[in-house]
Amino acid sequence: MESLEIDCFENYQVTKKLKGGAMGKTFLVEKLLSAKLCVLKKVRLISTFPDRMELCLIMEYCSQGDLRKVIAQLQQLPEEERLMEILAQIFLALDHLYSNEVIHRDVKPENIFVMEEGTIKLGIQIFCFFLYGCVVDEFKRQS
């Protein structure tokens, strides 16, 4: 059985603040023991709790579900003006990721979430550590 490393904010040193955006505050951090560069993102998080060997994160509720569900309920694509709004929000989210050297490799309707007021949230599945209200996303850098 592999051992679990208990991580905490004190194990990281903030190197610089990266470009901000609607996705929350983002910092380039260095893990002190390994000198590995990571991205620390402060996001709106409501609560967390452990459940056996899993960590449960309580995040914002996207009441409209994913984009595939929204399109299925409409039984057609949204009107052109609304479709342009959705695409613009997706492009802004992707631009934010790319400007921080992150590539989203799974953009599809099931990973695009719709808030009550129609705001789009791009879902991204990455390996994360939860630390005192911060999520640290660890990315492997490819040269």
DSSP file (Angstrom, degrees, kcal/mol; ACC not computed):
  #  RESIDUE AA STRUCTURE BP1 BP2  ACC     N-H-->O    O-->H-N    N-H-->O    O-->H-N    TCO  KAPPA ALPHA  PHI   PSI    X-CA   Y-CA   Z-CA
    1    1 A M              0   0    0      0, 0.0     2,-0.2     0, 0.0     0, 0.0   0.000 360.0 360.0 360.0 130.4    0.0    0.0    0.0
    2    2 A E        -     0   0    0      1,-0.1     2,-0.2     0, 0.0     0, 0.0  -0.475 360.0-117.3 -78.2 147.6    1.5    3.4   -1.0
    3    3 A S        -     0   0    0     -2,-0.2     2,-0.5     1,-0.0    -1,-0.1  -0.564  21.4-127.5 -84.3 147.9    1.9    6.0    1.7
    4    4 A L        -     0   0    0     -2,-0.2     2,-0.5     2,-0.0    -1,-0.0  -0.821  15.7-139.8 -95.4 128.0    0.0    9.3    1.4
    5    5 A E        -     0   0    0     -2,-0.5     2,-0.7     1,-0.0     0, 0.0  -0.758  14.5-134.7 -86.1 127.0    2.0   12.5    1.7
    6    6 A I        -     0   0    0     -2,-0.5     2,-0.3     2,-0.0    -1,-0.0  -0.741  28.3-162.9 -82.7 118.1    0.3   15.1    3.8
    7    7 A D        +     0   0    0     -2,-0.7     2,-0.3   123,-0.2   123,-0.0  -0.697  13.0 174.0-103.4 153.7    0.7   18.3    1.8
    8    8 A C    >   -     0   0    0     -2,-0.3     3,-2.0   123,-0.1     4,-0.1  -0.976  46.1-101.5-153.2 164.3    0.2   21.9    3.0
    9    9 A F  G >  S+     0   0    0     -2,-0.3     3,-1.9     1,-0.3    -1,-0.1   0.810 114.8  67.1 -58.0 -32.8    0.7   25.4    1.8
   10   10 A E  G 3  S+     0   0    0      1,-0.3    -1,-0.3     3,-0.0    22,-0.0   0.659  88.0  68.3 -65.8 -14.9    3.9   25.8    3.7
   11   11 A N  G <  S+     0   0    0     -3,-2.0    21,-2.8    20,-0.1    22,-0.4   0.469  97.2  66.0 -80.3  -1.3    5.5   23.2    1.4
   12   12 A Y  E <   -A   31   0A   0     -3,-1.9     2,-0.5    19,-0.2    19,-0.2  -0.906  65.4-152.4-124.7 148.7    5.3   25.7   -1.5
   13   13 A Q  E     -A   30   0A   0     17,-2.2    17,-2.4    -2,-0.3     2,-0.4  -0.984  25.6-124.5-118.3 128.3    6.9   29.0   -2.3
   14   14 A V  E     -A   29   0A   0     -2,-0.5    15,-0.3    15,-0.2     3,-0.1  -0.576  27.0-178.9 -72.1 123.6    5.1   31.5   -4.5
   15   15 A T  E     -     0   0A   0     13,-3.2     2,-0.3    -2,-0.4    14,-0.2   0.881  61.2 -28.7 -89.4 -47.5    7.3   32.4   -7.4
   16   16 A K  E     -A   28   0A   0     12,-1.5    12,-3.0     0, 0.0     2,-0.5  -0.982  59.8-101.4-164.4 159.7    5.0   34.8   -9.2
   17   17 A K  E     -A   27   0A   0     -2,-0.3    10,-0.3    10,-0.2     2,-0.1  -0.751  39.6-148.0 -85.4 131.0    1.4   35.8   -9.8
   18   18 A L        -     0   0    0      8,-2.4     8,-0.4    -2,-0.5    82,-0.1  -0.426  41.2 -61.1 -91.8 172.3    0.2   34.6  -13.2
   19   19 A K        -     0   0    0     80,-0.2    -1,-0.2    -2,-0.1     2,-0.1  -0.277  60.6-139.6 -54.3 132.6   -2.4   36.4  -15.3
   20   20 A G        +     0   0    0     -3,-0.1     2,-0.3     5,-0.1     5,-0.1  -0.251  32.1 147.8 -87.0 178.5   -5.7   36.5  -13.5
   21   21 A G  B >   -E   24   0B   0      3,-0.5     3,-1.6    -2,-0.1    72,-0.0  -0.978  63.4 -55.3 176.1-169.2   -9.2   36.0  -14.8
   22   22 A A  T 3  S+     0   0    0     -2,-0.3     3,-0.1     1,-0.3    71,-0.0   0.643 119.0  72.5 -67.1 -14.0  -12.6   34.7  -14.1
   23   23 A M  T 3  S-     0   0    0      1,-0.3    -1,-0.3    20,-0.1     2,-0.2   0.487 111.3-101.1 -81.6  -2.2  -11.2   31.4  -13.0
   24   24 A G  B <   -E   21   0B   0     -3,-1.6    -3,-0.5    19,-0.1    -1,-0.3  -0.527  58.0 -34.1 111.3 178.9   -9.7   32.8   -9.8
   25   25 A K  E     - B   0  42A   0     17,-0.9    17,-2.9    -2,-0.2     2,-0.4  -0.583  59.5-162.7 -78.1 137.0   -6.3   33.9   -8.6
   26   26 A T  E     + B   0  41A   0     -8,-0.4    -8,-2.4    -2,-0.3     2,-0.3  -0.980   9.8 179.9-129.1 133.9   -3.4   31.9  -10.1
   27   27 A F  E     -AB  17  40A   0     13,-2.8    13,-3.0    -2,-0.4     2,-0.6  -0.969  28.7-128.6-132.0 145.4    0.2   31.7   -8.9
   28   28 A L  E     -AB  16  39A   0    -12,-3.0   -13,-3.2    -2,-0.3   -12,-1.5  -0.846  40.0-178.5 -86.9 125.3    3.3   29.8  -10.1
   29   29 A V  E     -AB  14  38A   0      9,-2.5     9,-2.8    -2,-0.6     2,-0.5  -0.886  22.8-140.3-127.0 157.0    4.6   28.0   -7.1
   30   30 A E  E     -AB  13  37A   0    -17,-2.4   -17,-2.2    -2,-0.3     2,-0.5  -0.972  20.4-128.0-118.0 127.9    7.6   25.8   -6.4
   31   31 A K  E  >  -A   12   0A   0      5,-2.8     4,-2.6    -2,-0.5     5,-0.4  -0.643  21.9-143.6 -73.2 122.3    7.4   22.7   -4.2
   32   32 A L  T  4 S+     0   0    0    -21,-2.8    -1,-0.2    -2,-0.5   -20,-0.1   0.856  91.5  46.2 -61.8 -41.5   10.2   23.3   -1.7
   33   33 A L  T  4 S+     0   0    0    -22,-0.4    -1,-0.2     1,-0.2   -21,-0.1   0.836 128.5  23.1 -73.2 -32.6   11.4   19.6   -1.3
   34   34 A S  T  4 S-     0   0    0     -3,-0.3    -2,-0.2     2,-0.1    -1,-0.2   0.551  90.9-131.3-111.5 -10.3   11.4   18.7   -5.0
   35   35 A A     <  +     0   0    0     -4,-2.6     2,-0.3     1,-0.2    -3,-0.2   0.680  53.7 155.4  62.3  19.0   11.8   22.1   -6.8
   36   36 A K        -     0   0    0     -5,-0.4    -5,-2.8     1,-0.1     2,-0.3  -0.609  42.3-127.9 -78.6 133.2    8.9   21.1   -9.0
   37   37 A L  E     +B   30   0A   0     -2,-0.3   102,-0.4    -7,-0.2     2,-0.3  -0.639  35.6 169.7 -82.6 137.8    6.9   23.9  -10.5
   38   38 A C  E     -B   29   0A   0     -9,-2.8    -9,-2.5    -2,-0.3     2,-0.5  -0.876  34.0-116.9-137.7 167.8    3.2   23.8  -10.0
   39   39 A V  E     -BC  28 137A   0     98,-2.2    98,-2.7    -2,-0.3     2,-0.6  -0.963  23.2-158.3-111.2 124.6    0.2   26.1  -10.6
   40   40 A L  E     -BC  27 136A   0    -13,-3.0   -13,-2.8    -2,-0.5     2,-0.5  -0.902  10.8-170.8-102.6 125.1   -1.7   27.1   -7.5
   41   41 A K  E     -BC  26 135A   0     94,-2.9    94,-2.2    -2,-0.6     2,-0.7  -0.968  15.5-151.4-119.8 126.1   -5.2   28.3   -8.1
   42   42 A K  E     +B   25   0A   0    -17,-2.9   -17,-0.9    -2,-0.5     2,-0.3  -0.865  30.6 172.4 -92.5 116.9   -7.4   29.9   -5.5
   43   43 A V        -     0   0    0     -2,-0.7     2,-0.6    90,-0.4   -19,-0.1  -0.816  43.6 -86.8-122.7 161.9  -11.0   29.0   -6.5
   44   44 A R        +     0   0    0     -2,-0.3    16,-0.5   -21,-0.1     2,-0.4  -0.580  53.9 174.5 -69.4 116.0  -14.4   29.5   -4.9
   45   45 A L        -     0   0    0     -2,-0.6    14,-0.2     1,-0.1     3,-0.1  -0.991  22.5-167.9-128.4 131.1  -14.8   26.4   -2.8
   46   46 A I        -     0   0    0     12,-2.4     2,-0.3    -2,-0.4    13,-0.2   0.908  64.9 -29.2 -86.9 -45.4  -17.7   25.9   -0.4
   47   47 A S  E     -F   58   0C   0     11,-1.2    11,-3.1     2,-0.0     2,-0.3  -0.987  48.2-154.4-165.1 162.7  -16.5   23.0    1.6
   48   48 A T  E     +F   57   0C   0     -2,-0.3     9,-0.2     9,-0.2     7,-0.0  -0.976  12.8 171.8-141.0 156.2  -14.4   19.8    1.7
   49   49 A F  E     -F   56   0C   0      7,-1.7     7,-2.6    -2,-0.3     2,-0.2  -0.946  31.3-114.6-160.7 146.7  -14.4   16.6    3.7
   50   50 A P  E     -F   55   0C   0      0, 0.0     2,-0.3     0, 0.0     5,-0.2  -0.578  21.4-170.3 -81.2 146.5  -12.6   13.3    3.5
   51   51 A D  E >   -F   54   0C   0      3,-2.8     3,-1.9    -2,-0.2     2,-0.4  -0.820  61.6 -64.2-137.6  95.3  -14.5   10.1    2.7
   52   52 A R  T 3  S-     0   0    0     -2,-0.3    -1,-0.1     1,-0.3     0, 0.0  -0.496 119.9 -14.1  58.5-115.1  -12.4    7.1    3.3
   53   53 A M  T 3  S+     0   0    0     -2,-0.4     2,-0.3    -3,-0.1    -1,-0.3   0.239 124.7  82.6-100.8  13.6   -9.5    7.4    0.8
   54   54 A E  E <   -F   51   0C   0     -3,-1.9    -3,-2.8     2,-0.0     2,-0.5  -0.827  68.6-137.8-115.5 155.7  -11.2   10.1   -1.3
   55   55 A L  E     -F   50   0C   0     -2,-0.3     2,-0.5    -5,-0.2    -2,-0.0  -0.962  16.9-150.9-111.3 126.5  -11.4   13.8   -0.9
   56   56 A C  E     -F   49   0C   0     -7,-2.6    -7,-1.7    -2,-0.5     2,-0.5  -0.849   8.2-162.6 -99.3 127.8  -14.8   15.4   -1.6
   57   57 A L  E     -F   48   0C   0     -2,-0.5     2,-0.7    -9,-0.2    -9,-0.2  -0.925   8.5-151.3-108.8 132.1  -14.8   19.0   -2.9
   58   58 A I  E     +F   47   0C   0    -11,-3.1   -12,-2.4    -2,-0.5   -11,-1.2  -0.915  31.3 167.8-102.7 112.4  -18.0   21.0   -2.7
   59   59 A M        -     0   0    0     -2,-0.7   -14,-0.1     1,-0.2   -11,-0.0  -0.439  42.4 -51.6-114.7-175.0  -17.8   23.5   -5.6
   60   60 A E        -     0   0    0    -16,-0.5     2,-0.6    -2,-0.2    -1,-0.2  -0.253  56.9-119.9 -57.9 147.4  -20.2   25.9   -7.3
   61   61 A Y        -     0   0    0     -3,-0.1     2,-1.1     1,-0.0    55,-0.4  -0.835  15.0-157.6 -95.4 121.5  -23.4   24.4   -8.5
   62   62 A C    >   -     0   0    0     -2,-0.6     3,-2.1     1,-0.2    52,-0.2  -0.776  13.0-171.6 -97.6  89.9  -24.0   24.6  -12.3
   63   63 A S  T 3  S+     0   0    0     -2,-1.1    52,-0.2     1,-0.3    -1,-0.2   0.695  76.9  56.9 -63.3 -24.0  -27.8   24.3  -12.1
   64   64 A Q  T 3  S-     0   0    0     50,-1.8    -1,-0.3     1,-0.3    51,-0.1   0.560 100.5-140.4 -85.2  -6.3  -28.3   24.0  -15.9
   65   65 A G  E <   -G  114   0D   0     -3,-2.1    49,-2.7    49,-0.5    -1,-0.3  -0.454  45.4 -24.6  82.6-157.4  -26.0   21.0  -16.1
   66   66 A D  E  >  -G  113   0D   0     47,-0.2     4,-2.0    -2,-0.1     3,-0.3  -0.441  64.3-105.6 -90.7 168.3  -23.6   20.4  -19.0
   67   67 A L  H  > S+     0   0    0     45,-2.4     4,-2.7    42,-1.3     5,-0.2   0.840 118.6  58.3 -63.6 -34.7  -24.0   21.9  -22.5
   68   68 A R  H  > S+     0   0    0     41,-0.7     4,-2.4    44,-0.2    -1,-0.2   0.922 107.8  47.4 -61.0 -42.2  -25.0   18.5  -23.9
   69   69 A K  H  > S+     0   0    0     -3,-0.3     4,-2.4     2,-0.2    -2,-0.2   0.910 111.5  50.7 -64.4 -42.5  -27.9   18.4  -21.5
   70   70 A V  H  X S+     0   0    0     -4,-2.0     4,-1.9     1,-0.2    -2,-0.2   0.928 112.5  45.9 -61.7 -45.7  -28.9   21.9  -22.4
   71   71 A I  H  X>S+     0   0    0     -4,-2.7     4,-1.5     1,-0.2     5,-1.0   0.901 111.6  52.4 -64.9 -40.6  -28.8   21.2  -26.1
   72   72 A A  H  <5S+     0   0    0     -4,-2.4    -1,-0.2    -5,-0.2    -2,-0.2   0.893 109.4  49.5 -62.5 -39.7  -30.8   18.0  -25.6
   73   73 A Q  H  <5S+     0   0    0     -4,-2.4    -1,-0.2     1,-0.2    -2,-0.2   0.876 113.1  45.9 -67.6 -36.6  -33.5   19.8  -23.7
   74   74 A L  H  <5S-     0   0    0     -4,-1.9    -1,-0.2     2,-0.2    -2,-0.2   0.745  98.9-142.7 -73.4 -22.6  -33.7   22.5  -26.4
   75   75 A Q  T  <5S+     0   0    0     -4,-1.5     2,-0.3    -5,-0.2    -3,-0.2   0.667  77.3  47.1  61.6  20.5  -33.8   19.7  -29.0
   76   76 A Q  S   <S-     0   0    0     -5,-1.0    -2,-0.2     3,-0.0    -1,-0.1  -0.960 102.2 -74.1-168.4 169.9  -31.7   22.0  -31.2
   77   77 A L        -     0   0    0     -2,-0.3     3,-0.1     1,-0.1     6,-0.0  -0.421  61.0 -95.5 -69.3 151.8  -28.7   24.2  -31.0
   78   78 A P        -     0   0    0      0, 0.0    -1,-0.1     0, 0.0     5,-0.1  -0.179  55.6 -75.4 -61.2 162.4  -29.1   27.5  -29.2
   79   79 A E     >  -     0   0    0      1,-0.1     4,-2.7    -3,-0.1     5,-0.2  -0.167  50.1-105.5 -53.6 155.3  -30.0   30.7  -31.2
   80   80 A E  H  > S+     0   0    0      1,-0.2     4,-2.3     2,-0.2     5,-0.2   0.879 119.5  51.0 -56.5 -43.1  -27.0   32.1  -33.1
   81   81 A E  H  > S+     0   0    0      2,-0.2     4,-1.7     1,-0.2    -1,-0.2   0.920 113.5  44.4 -63.1 -43.8  -26.5   35.0  -30.7
   82   82 A R  H  > S+     0   0    0      2,-0.2     4,-2.5     1,-0.2    -2,-0.2   0.887 111.2  54.4 -67.3 -38.8  -26.5   32.7  -27.6
   83   83 A L  H  X S+     0   0    0     -4,-2.7     4,-2.6     1,-0.2    -2,-0.2   0.891 107.0  51.0 -61.4 -39.8  -24.2   30.3  -29.4
   84   84 A M  H  X S+     0   0    0     -4,-2.3     4,-2.4    -5,-0.2    -1,-0.2   0.883 109.3  51.0 -65.3 -38.3  -21.7   33.1  -30.0
   85   85 A E  H  X S+     0   0    0     -4,-1.7     4,-2.1     2,-0.2    -2,-0.2   0.924 111.4  47.9 -62.7 -44.7  -21.9   34.1  -26.3
   86   86 A I  H  X S+     0   0    0     -4,-2.5     4,-2.3     1,-0.2    -2,-0.2   0.943 112.9  47.5 -61.7 -48.7  -21.2   30.5  -25.3
   87   87 A L  H  X S+     0   0    0     -4,-2.6     4,-2.9     1,-0.2    -1,-0.2   0.895 109.7  53.4 -61.2 -40.7  -18.3   30.2  -27.8
   88   88 A A  H  X S+     0   0    0     -4,-2.4     4,-2.3     1,-0.2    -1,-0.2   0.913 109.9  47.8 -61.1 -42.6  -16.8   33.5  -26.6
   89   89 A Q  H  X S+     0   0    0     -4,-2.1     4,-2.1     2,-0.2    -1,-0.2   0.890 112.4  49.2 -66.4 -38.6  -16.8   32.3  -23.0
   90   90 A I  H  X S+     0   0    0     -4,-2.3     4,-2.7     2,-0.2    -2,-0.2   0.931 111.4  49.2 -64.7 -45.0  -15.2   29.0  -23.9
   91   91 A F  H  X S+     0   0    0     -4,-2.9     4,-2.7     1,-0.2    -2,-0.2   0.889 110.4  50.8 -62.7 -39.4  -12.5   30.8  -25.9
   92   92 A L  H  X S+     0   0    0     -4,-2.3     4,-2.1     2,-0.2    -1,-0.2   0.905 111.3  48.4 -64.2 -40.8  -11.8   33.1  -23.0
   93   93 A A  H  X S+     0   0    0     -4,-2.1     4,-2.1     2,-0.2    -2,-0.2   0.924 113.5  46.7 -64.8 -43.9  -11.5   30.2  -20.7
   94   94 A L  H  X S+     0   0    0     -4,-2.7     4,-3.1     2,-0.2     5,-0.2   0.898 110.4  53.0 -64.9 -40.0   -9.1   28.3  -23.1
   95   95 A D  H  X S+     0   0    0     -4,-2.7     4,-2.5     1,-0.2    -1,-0.2   0.904 107.9  51.6 -60.5 -41.2   -7.1   31.5  -23.6
   96   96 A H  H  X S+     0   0    0     -4,-2.1     4,-0.6     2,-0.2    -2,-0.2   0.925 113.0  45.0 -61.6 -44.7   -6.7   31.8  -19.8
   97   97 A L  H ><>S+     0   0    0     -4,-2.1     5,-2.2     1,-0.2     3,-1.2   0.951 114.3  47.6 -63.8 -49.3   -5.5   28.2  -19.6
   98   98 A Y  H ><5S+     0   0    0     -4,-3.1     3,-2.1     1,-0.3    -2,-0.2   0.861 105.0  59.1 -62.9 -36.4   -3.1   28.5  -22.6
   99   99 A S  H 3<5S+     0   0    0     -4,-2.5    -1,-0.3     1,-0.3   -80,-0.2   0.705 108.1  47.9 -66.5 -16.8   -1.6   31.8  -21.3
  100  100 A N  T <<5S-     0   0    0     -3,-1.2    -1,-0.3    -4,-0.6    -2,-0.2   0.070 124.4-105.6-107.9  21.9   -0.6   29.7  -18.2
  101  101 A E  T < 5S+     0   0    0     -3,-2.1     2,-0.5     1,-0.2    -3,-0.2   0.824  77.4 134.3  60.8  36.4    0.8   26.9  -20.3
  102  102 A V      < -     0   0    0     -5,-2.2     2,-0.6    -8,-0.2    -1,-0.2  -0.967  41.5-156.0-116.7 130.7   -2.1   24.5  -19.7
  103  103 A I        -     0   0    0     -2,-0.5     2,-0.7    -3,-0.1    -9,-0.0  -0.927   9.6-144.6-107.9 123.3   -3.6   22.6  -22.5
  104  104 A H        -     0   0    0     -2,-0.6     3,-0.4     1,-0.1    20,-0.0  -0.778  17.6-175.8 -84.4 116.7   -7.2   21.4  -22.1
  105  105 A R        +     0   0    0     -2,-0.7    -1,-0.1     1,-0.2    19,-0.0   0.254  69.8  50.9-101.1  12.4   -7.3   18.0  -23.8
  106  106 A D        +     0   0    0      5,-0.1     2,-0.7     2,-0.1    -1,-0.2  -0.220  59.9 160.9-147.5  52.0  -10.9   17.2  -23.5
  107  107 A V        +     0   0    0     -3,-0.4    17,-0.0     3,-0.1     5,-0.0  -0.673  25.8 131.4 -78.2 117.1  -13.1   20.1  -24.6
  108  108 A K  S >  S-     0   0    0     -2,-0.7     3,-2.3     1,-0.0     4,-0.2  -0.964  72.1 -93.7-158.4 161.6  -16.6   18.6  -25.3
  109  109 A P  G >  S+     0   0    0      0, 0.0   -42,-1.3     0, 0.0     3,-1.3   0.808 121.3  60.7 -53.6 -32.3  -20.2   19.5  -24.4
  110  110 A E  G 3  S+     0   0    0      1,-0.3    -3,-0.1   -43,-0.2   -44,-0.0   0.692 105.6  48.2 -70.1 -17.5  -20.0   17.2  -21.3
  111  111 A N  G <  S+     0   0    0     -3,-2.3    12,-3.5    -5,-0.1     2,-0.5   0.199  94.4  85.2-106.3  13.8  -17.1   19.3  -19.9
  112  112 A I  E <   - H   0 122D   0     -3,-1.3   -45,-2.4    10,-0.2     2,-0.3  -0.970  66.4-162.1-117.0 116.5  -18.8   22.7  -20.4
  113  113 A F  E     -GH  66 121D   0      8,-3.5     8,-2.9    -2,-0.5     2,-0.5  -0.748   7.6-144.1-107.5 147.8  -21.1   23.6  -17.5
  114  114 A V  E     -GH  65 120D   0    -49,-2.7   -50,-1.8    -2,-0.3   -49,-0.5  -0.936  10.1-147.2-117.5 123.7  -23.9   26.2  -17.5
  115  115 A M    >   -     0   0    0      4,-3.1     3,-1.7    -2,-0.5   -53,-0.1  -0.327  35.8 -97.4 -79.5 167.8  -24.8   28.3  -14.5
  116  116 A E  T 3  S+     0   0    0    -55,-0.4    -1,-0.1     1,-0.3   -54,-0.1   0.886 125.5  46.7 -52.4 -45.6  -28.3   29.5  -13.7
  117  117 A E  T 3  S-     0   0    0      1,-0.1    -1,-0.3     2,-0.0    -3,-0.0   0.438 126.2 -98.9 -83.1   1.9  -27.8   32.9  -15.3
  118  118 A G  S <  S+     0   0    0     -3,-1.7    -2,-0.1     1,-0.3     2,-0.1   0.383  71.6 148.4 100.7  -4.1  -26.2   31.3  -18.4
  119  119 A T        -     0   0    0     -5,-0.1    -4,-3.1     1,-0.1     2,-0.4  -0.398  43.4-129.7 -64.1 141.3  -22.5   31.8  -17.5
  120  120 A I  E     -H  114   0D   0     -6,-0.2     2,-0.4    -2,-0.1    -6,-0.2  -0.773  19.3-166.7 -96.8 137.2  -20.3   29.0  -18.9
  121  121 A K  E     -H  113   0D   0     -8,-2.9    -8,-3.5    -2,-0.4     2,-0.7  -0.994  15.4-140.7-122.5 126.3  -17.8   27.2  -16.8
  122  122 A L  E     -H  112   0D   0     -2,-0.4     2,-0.2   -10,-0.2   -10,-0.2  -0.778  17.3-143.3 -89.4 118.3  -15.2   25.0  -18.5
  123  123 A G        -     0   0    0    -12,-3.5     2,-0.4    -2,-0.7   -12,-0.1  -0.578  18.1-173.6 -80.7 142.0  -14.6   21.8  -16.6
  124  124 A I        -     0   0    0     -2,-0.2     2,-0.8     2,-0.1   -20,-0.0  -0.989  15.6-149.8-139.2 128.5  -11.1   20.5  -16.4
  125  125 A Q        +     0   0    0     -2,-0.4     2,-0.3   -19,-0.0    -2,-0.0  -0.863  36.9 145.6-101.4 108.9  -10.0   17.2  -15.0
  126  126 A I        -     0   0    0     -2,-0.8     2,-0.4    13,-0.0    13,-0.1  -0.941  57.3 -89.3-137.7 159.6   -6.4   17.4  -13.6
  127  127 A F        -     0   0    0     11,-0.3    11,-1.7    -2,-0.3     2,-0.3  -0.565  55.6-178.0 -71.7 124.4   -4.6   15.9  -10.7
  128  128 A C  E     -D  137   0A   0     -2,-0.4     2,-0.4     9,-0.2     9,-0.2  -0.920  26.9-152.2-129.5 150.1   -5.1   18.2   -7.7
  129  129 A F  E     -D  136   0A   0      7,-1.9     7,-2.6    -2,-0.3     2,-0.6  -0.965  22.4-137.5-112.2 137.8   -4.0   18.5   -4.1
  130  130 A F  E     +D  135   0A   0     -2,-0.4     2,-0.4     5,-0.2     5,-0.2  -0.859  26.1 176.8 -98.7 126.4   -6.3   20.3   -1.8
  131  131 A L  E >   -D  134   0A   0      3,-3.2     3,-3.0    -2,-0.6  -123,-0.1  -0.946  59.1 -48.1-133.9 112.2   -4.6   22.7    0.7
  132  132 A Y  T 3  S-     0   0    0     -2,-0.4     3,-0.1     1,-0.3  -124,-0.0   0.766 122.6 -34.3  39.0  50.3   -6.3   25.0    3.1
  133  133 A G  T 3  S+     0   0    0      1,-0.3   -90,-0.4   -89,-0.0     2,-0.4   0.549 122.8  99.0  85.8   6.9   -8.8   26.4    0.7
  134  134 A C  E <   - D   0 131A   0     -3,-3.0    -3,-3.2   -92,-0.1     2,-0.5  -0.937  61.4-144.1-123.9 148.8   -6.5   26.3   -2.3
  135  135 A V  E     -CD  41 130A   0    -94,-2.2   -94,-2.9    -2,-0.4     2,-0.6  -0.961  10.7-156.6-111.0 127.6   -6.2   23.8   -5.1
  136  136 A V  E     -CD  40 129A   0     -7,-2.6    -7,-1.9    -2,-0.5     2,-0.6  -0.915   5.9-157.4-105.0 117.6   -2.7   23.1   -6.4
  137  137 A D  E     -CD  39 128A   0    -98,-2.7   -98,-2.2    -2,-0.6     2,-0.6  -0.832   6.8-152.6 -94.6 123.3   -2.8   21.7   -9.9
  138  138 A E        -     0   0    0    -11,-1.7     2,-0.4    -2,-0.6   -11,-0.3  -0.865  15.4-174.8-102.1 122.1    0.3   19.7  -10.7
  139  139 A F        -     0   0    0     -2,-0.6     2,-0.5  -102,-0.4  -102,-0.1  -0.917  23.9-131.5-116.2 139.1    1.3   19.7  -14.4
  140  140 A K        -     0   0    0     -2,-0.4     2,-0.5  -102,-0.0  -102,-0.0  -0.787  27.0-135.5 -84.1 127.8    4.1   17.8  -16.1
  141  141 A R        -     0   0    0     -2,-0.5     2,-0.5  -104,-0.1   -40,-0.0  -0.723  14.2-155.0 -85.6 129.2    6.0   20.2  -18.3
  142  142 A Q              0   0    0     -2,-0.5    -2,-0.0     1,-0.1     0, 0.0  -0.903 360.0 360.0-104.2 129.7    6.8   18.8  -21.7
  143  143 A S              0   0    0     -2,-0.5    -1,-0.1     0, 0.0    -2,-0.0   0.459 360.0 360.0 -95.0 360.0    9.8   20.3  -23.5
